[in-house]
């Protein structure tokens, strides 16, 4: 199982936690019952799965995120690059831009990002 890949329901469940954290596990089970018609055991099974991946923690019945939604998205992107393009961002951009031409605005935004993250 890959750490940063979530199925559809895992993603929806994670979004509930990110939106409500810190949330006690009882409240979380109630939110999931309303949103997904889940039983308590289903919520706890899903929570354990995502805690085991290091995304959330359940400390004494209080559920919190170990990484923000933004940090998780960045980790997903890094994992995708590693698996699909041998970790090469230029390789990804070359493949992406072959199918979709970048607008001037997108090019400028990418340049700003690069300039802001240059080494040295």
N, C-alpha and C positions, 0 to 999 in steps of 0.2 A: 504494500500500500504506500502510495507516495504522499509525503507529508503535506504538501501544499496544493494538492488537487482535491477539490470537494465536489461531491455529487450535488444535484439540484437541491435536495432536502437538507443536506449538510450545510450548504450555503445559506439557505433560508433560516435554518436554526442558528447558525453563526451570526447572521444579521440581527436576529432577535437579541442575542447576548450583547453584541456590540451596542445596540440601541438602548439597552436597559441596564447595563452594568454600572456599578456592582449590583447583582441581583441575587436574592436568596433562592435556593434551589426549589423551594415550594412555589414561589412566585413564578419561576421559570416553567415549572410543570403546568401551572395554570395558563400561562401565556401560550404554551405549546398546545394545550388542550383546546384553547379558543382558536388558534391559528390553523392547526393541523388535525384536530380531533385525535390527538395522541393520548395514550394512557401514560401514567406516571413512569412506568417501566421503560417505555419507548424513549421518553425524554432522558432518563438516566443512562440508558444504553448509548444514545447519541452523544450525550455529554462526556461520558467516559471515553468514547472513541476520539473525540476532539481534544480532550485533555491528554490522552496518551500520545497524541501528535505534537503536544507542546503549544497548542494555540490558546487554550483556556486552562484555568485551574479552578478546582472546587475545594476551597479551604474552609472547613468547618461549616459547610452549607452555604457559603457565599461564593458565587461564581464571578470570576473576573477574567479579563483577557490578558494573556501573557504577551500579546502583540496587538497593536492597533489594526484596524481594518486596512489602513494605508500601508503599514509595515507588511501585513500579510499579502497584499496585492503586489508589493515589490518583491517579496520572496517568491510568489507565484511566477512573476516575470523572469526572475533569475533562474528558477527551475526550468521554465520553458526554454529559455535560451540555451541552457546547459544541455538539455535533452535533445532539442531540435536543431541547434546550430553550433554545437560544440562550445557553447559559451560565448560565441562571437556576436556582439551587438552589430558591428558592421555587416556581418553575414546576414543577419535578420533584416536590417534596413535595405540591403541590396535585394533580397528576395521580395520584401514587401513592396519596394518602389518599382519593381518590374511589373507588378500587376496594377498598382494604383499610383498615379502621378501625385506628387506632393504639391500642395499649394504654396504660394510664396509665404503665406502666414505660417504654415507648418514648418517650412524650411527655416524661417527666422526663429521660430520657437525652439527648434532642435539646436540651432546655432547658439542661442542663449543658454540652453541647458549644457551644451558642451563647454562653452566659455566659462560657465559657473563651476564646472567640475574638472577643469584642467589640472594636471599634476604640475607642481613647482610653481 
